[in-house]
Amino acid sequence: MSHVIIFDTETTGNRDHPDREVIESAWIALHGGQVDPDGLSVFSLYRGDSSRRLYKPSKPCSFGSLAVHHILPNDLQGCEPSSSFSLPVGVQYLIGHSVDFDWESIGKPDVKRICTHAMSKAIWPTADSHSQSALLYMLEGVNSETRDQLRNAHSALTDCHNNYTLLRHILSAKPDITSWSALYSFSEHARLPTHMPMGRNKGTPITQIESGEMEWYLDRRVGDPYMWKAFEAELDRRRGAFLNEDWGDEESV
């Protein structure tokens, strides 16, 4: 089993339902190269085994989630319970579009997450939409072949295959990324907000937020962990700038 998988789920609820349950899971194993499994490039990346499974939840799906995945209760009769889900043994990296949703839905296992949504926003910041389907129309072309590829979007295994296509475009745009660890590092950096995501100064560049306000959020651990990382990086930058200031001739002070 590869230690890297593209992963997707469909669930009983949306992001506002923290108790949502998985009703469909799918994954595709990825390999970075025949000779070096950790070596990575758009030319060496290839798909391995794949899996799709349905699960029966302990609660009904919300109407909002039904409108996304169209999986009906009758489709889940006789399936194993949602609580029986587990990742394949040996997985170290999960790749997905807004992967945190799927990671949270399966109980936040101890794996590293690589987010194609965040990386796409970093690479193509002027795209009018960063949904997976919109990006593939932009990158693959507005044609019947792309439309056919996207027809079953929000079916978990189809979304995995589409994410594989998107990942190849990301690697093509970032030829300097040559390992899974480098891809993970790029994803982590891309996830750091550049503007205040919440509060009275929402939308203001983080470089313009007062240090005291950032420290307030950090002390109380309010907000998203990636916001905290962005604050810590900006505060470190300011401390470094302060220490490197030219204070002039000490004798004249």
Secondary structure, 3 states (H helix, E strand, C coil): CCCEEEEEEEECCCCCCCCCCEEEEEEEEEECCCCCCCECCCCCCEEEEEEEEECECCCCCCHHHHHHHCCCHHHHCCCCEHHHCCCCCCCCEEEECCHHHHHHHCCCCCCEEEEHHHHHHHHCCCCCCCCHHHHHHHHHCCCHHHHHHHCCCCCHHHHHHHHHHHHHHHHHHCCCCCEHHHHHHHHHHHCCCCECCCCCCCCCEHHHCCHHHHHHHHHHCCCCHHHHHHHHHHHHHHHHHHHCCCCCCHHHC
